[in-house]
Amino acid sequence: MAKSKLVKANERIADAVVGGYKKIENGVVGGYKKIEEGVTGTFLKVEDGFVDRFLTHEGETVADAKKRLHEEQVQRETAAKEAMEKRAEEQSAHLEAGRNRVRH
């Protein structure tokens, strides 16, 4: 069945609208990515400068200092988690002891 001229015209218009939308979308997304990369790159430069100036030990590179700082943070988090678990166990034991005293 042959398509009418109106249907063909509508399809061309739809293709043009979709193509225009895709161009706008790609432009916006591309612009966003450039801004994001610029901001991220600047942040990393500032971070590296701070680590270099204030947190490195004698003869230590920025990368080594970041690795050391990360490992220290993991150790602090692990110790805090263990301490929290120990406090929770102690609290449970105190609660249970209190319940046992009330029952007797």
Protein Blocks (a to p, Z undefined) as FASTA:
>chain_A
ZZdfklmmmmmmmmmmmmmmmmmmmmmmmmmmmmmmmmmmmmmmmmmmmmmmmmccehia
fklmmmmmmmmmmmmmmmmmmmmmmmmmmmmmmmmmmmmmmmZZ
